Amino acid sequence: MEKIIRLNLPVTDHSVIETLTAGTRVLVNGTIYVGRDAAHKRMIQALAAGESLPVDVSNQAIYYMGPAPTPLGKICGSAGPTSSYRMDAYSPQLLELGLKVMIGKGRRSDDVIKAMKQFKAVYLVTTGGAAALISKTIVSQEIVAYPDLGPEALRRLLVKDFPAIVAIDSKGANLYVTGQEQYKRELNIR
């Protein structure tokens, strides 16, 4: 039976990050921040202006989530991932500030992977088609910065058993590459 790792956030023991290998299934518990392109752009602009970020990203996780409207009586609406490549221009600088976990869907650029290796971070993916189910793992949510951005505001979530897979580990092993290679071997495709 495949082992599932419980990843508690924020990261208090950095050695845990280095034990997560591409392909490992994880259940995330604790605090994760939500930010998409507009929030990332604003954070990087703040840093360029010599300002502090609205949250300390050190040892934290950022989920690239496309939040849906919250139905009456619910904590949040559907909470599926958005395409991570849209944050690639901003991610290396946040990794340098100590960000340890990024969560989204899709491939990452070579620059992001290089920064992940340098600063010992991981990239997790979750299933976009399961957004309604993912929302059930969210215990609470609050807007912590940039409320004028509406659905792109920076949010803090508390999650319990949020399902994900390590797509790229802190050594640069990339499930998007190794998965394709394995598929080709199994089908004997050149």
Buried (B, 14 or more C-beta within 10 A) or exposed (E): EEEEBEBEBBBEEEEBBEEBBBBBEBBBBBBBBBBBBBBBBBBBEBBEEEEEBBBEBEBBBBBBBBBBEEEEEEBBBBBBBBBBBBBBBBBBBBBEBBBBBBBBBBBBBEEBBEBBBEBBBBBBBBBBEBBEBBBBBBEEBEEBBBEEBEBBBBBBBBBEEBBBBBBBBBBBBBBBEEEEEEEEEEEEEE
